[in-house]
Amino acid sequence: MAAAHQGKLAVYKLHVDEHPELSAAFRIRSIPALRVFQGGQIVKEFGGAMSRQALEQQLAEFLQ
């Protein structure tokens, strides 16, 4: 996804077992969990396994 939308999207992974304090701070309760940030603030949260097409639909407003 990041390569396909270079310059519009940055993707980061968090190993929740190694960083429980960050998991708690971002209210991650299940995996996978996704958070969209703009200006350092969470602007969208969603999770669960999904197809690439479904993920692109969730992110469409941010990829324009």
C-alpha positions as CSV (number, residue, x, y, z in Angstrom):
1,M,0.0,0.0,0.0
2,A,2.7,2.5,0.9
3,A,4.6,1.8,-2.3
4,A,1.4,2.2,-4.4
5,H,0.6,5.5,-2.7
6,Q,4.1,6.9,-2.3
7,G,4.0,10.5,-1.0
8,K,0.4,10.2,0.2
9,L,0.7,7.4,2.8
10,A,3.3,6.1,5.3
11,V,2.8,2.7,6.9
12,Y,4.3,1.8,10.2
13,K,4.0,-1.5,12.2
14,L,3.9,-1.8,16.0
15,H,4.8,-5.1,17.7
16,V,2.2,-4.9,20.4
17,D,4.0,-7.5,22.7
18,E,7.2,-5.5,22.6
19,H,5.5,-2.1,23.1
20,P,2.5,-2.6,25.4
21,E,2.7,1.1,26.5
22,L,2.1,2.3,22.9
23,S,-0.6,-0.4,22.4
24,A,-2.4,1.0,25.4
25,A,-1.9,4.6,24.4
26,F,-3.5,4.0,21.0
27,R,-6.3,1.8,22.4
28,I,-5.3,-1.3,20.4
29,R,-7.4,-4.2,21.7
30,S,-7.2,-6.6,18.8
31,I,-4.9,-7.2,15.8
32,P,-4.9,-6.1,13.1
33,A,-5.7,-2.5,14.2
34,L,-5.2,0.5,12.0
35,R,-5.0,4.2,13.0
36,V,-4.9,7.0,10.5
37,F,-3.0,10.1,11.8
38,Q,-3.1,13.6,10.4
39,G,-1.2,16.4,12.2
40,G,-0.3,14.0,15.0
41,Q,-3.9,13.2,15.8
42,I,-5.9,10.0,15.2
43,V,-8.6,10.9,12.6
44,K,-9.8,7.4,11.8
45,E,-9.6,4.0,13.6
46,F,-10.6,0.6,12.2
47,G,-9.4,-3.0,12.4
48,G,-9.9,-6.5,11.4
49,A,-8.7,-8.5,8.5
50,M,-9.8,-7.0,5.1
51,S,-8.9,-7.3,1.5
52,R,-6.7,-4.7,-0.2
53,Q,-9.8,-3.3,-2.0
54,A,-11.6,-2.9,1.4
55,L,-8.6,-1.2,2.9
56,E,-8.3,1.2,0.0
57,Q,-12.0,2.1,0.4
58,Q,-11.4,2.8,4.1
59,L,-8.4,5.0,3.2
60,A,-9.9,6.6,0.0
61,E,-10.6,10.0,1.6
62,F,-6.9,10.3,2.7
63,L,-5.4,9.2,-0.7
64,Q,-6.9,11.9,-3.0
